Amino acid sequence: MSYEYVKLTDSEVTYAKKHLLNIELESLTSIKKLQNYRDFRNKELTLKVSLKSSLLNLHEQLIVLDKLLPHTSWDKKEQEEMLPSIHMSEDVKIKEKKDYDIENQLEEIRRKLARLQ
């Protein structure tokens, strides 16, 4: 194996060293940013898991509280309107939601007023 030497001037040597040091600096800062990103992602994941478990716990407590509270004897339609929405999923709510025109709304209000009198 033979070696070949190339003569470099002092300015070329200093330029090469500066360039090499800049590359090292940029690679180290990139590694540091990547580590920070991973740390933040891990923190985010743990926070999301804890939030989800807290929400599930709260949901269970709401169901228990709903079972413990007394219920009255309303008719089924009024009971569905009065109960909290924790029992219904959003899909069911969307299906049940209807667009009433003004006449139907007026009739419904008149019926409710008649029941109250």
C-alpha positions in Angstrom: 0.0 0.0 0.0 1.4 3.3 -1.0 0.7 6.7 0.6 0.4 9.9 -1.3 0.8 13.2 0.4 -0.8 16.5 -0.7 0.7 19.7 0.4 -1.9 22.1 1.9 -1.3 25.7 2.7 -1.9 27.0 6.2 -5.2 28.8 5.2 -6.5 25.5 3.7 -5.7 23.6 6.9 -7.4 26.2 9.1 -10.4 26.3 6.8 -10.6 22.4 6.8 -10.4 22.4 10.7 -13.0 25.1 11.0 -15.3 23.3 8.6 -14.8 19.9 10.4 -15.5 21.5 13.8 -18.7 23.2 12.4 -19.8 19.8 11.1 -19.2 18.3 14.5 -21.0 21.1 16.3 -24.1 20.8 14.0 -24.2 17.0 14.4 -24.0 17.3 18.2 -26.7 20.0 18.3 -28.9 17.7 16.1 -28.3 14.8 18.5 -29.2 17.0 21.4 -32.4 18.2 19.7 -33.3 14.6 18.9 -32.9 13.6 22.5 -35.0 16.5 23.7 -37.7 15.6 21.2 -37.7 12.0 22.5 -37.9 13.2 26.1 -40.8 15.5 25.2 -42.6 12.7 23.3 -42.2 10.4 26.3 -43.5 13.0 28.7 -46.5 13.6 26.3 -47.2 9.9 26.2 -47.2 9.6 30.0 -49.4 12.6 30.3 -51.9 11.3 27.8 -52.0 7.9 29.5 -52.6 9.5 32.9 -55.3 11.8 31.4 -57.0 8.9 29.8 -57.0 6.9 33.1 -58.3 9.9 35.0 -61.1 10.4 32.5 -62.0 6.7 32.7 -62.0 6.9 36.5 -64.2 10.0 36.4 -66.6 8.3 33.9 -66.9 5.3 36.3 -67.6 7.6 39.2 -70.3 9.4 37.2 -72.0 6.1 36.4 -71.9 5.1 40.1 -73.2 8.5 41.1 -76.0 8.2 38.5 -77.0 4.8 39.9 -77.0 6.2 43.5 -79.2 9.3 42.7 -82.9 8.8 42.9 -84.9 8.7 39.7 -88.5 9.9 39.2 -91.2 8.3 37.1 -91.2 10.4 34.0 -92.5 9.1 30.8 -89.7 7.6 28.6 -89.3 10.5 26.2 -88.9 13.1 29.0 -86.6 10.8 30.9 -84.3 10.5 27.9 -84.2 14.2 27.6 -83.5 14.8 31.3 -80.9 12.1 31.9 -77.3 13.1 31.6 -75.7 12.3 28.3 -73.1 9.9 29.8 -75.3 7.0 28.7 -75.6 7.9 25.1 -72.8 7.8 22.6 -72.4 10.7 20.1 -73.6 8.5 17.2 -76.9 7.9 19.0 -77.3 11.6 19.7 -76.7 12.5 16.1 -79.3 9.9 14.9 -81.8 11.1 17.4 -81.4 14.8 16.6 -84.0 15.9 14.1 -84.5 19.2 12.4 -87.9 20.4 13.3 -89.6 23.1 11.4 -91.2 26.0 13.2 -94.7 24.5 13.3 -93.5 21.3 15.0 -91.6 23.3 17.6 -94.7 25.4 18.3 -96.9 22.3 18.7 -94.4 20.8 21.1 -94.2 24.0 23.2 -98.1 24.1 23.3 -98.2 20.5 24.5 -95.7 21.2 27.2 -97.7 24.2 28.3 -100.9 22.2 28.4 -99.3 19.6 30.6 -98.1 22.2 33.0 -101.5 23.8 33.5 
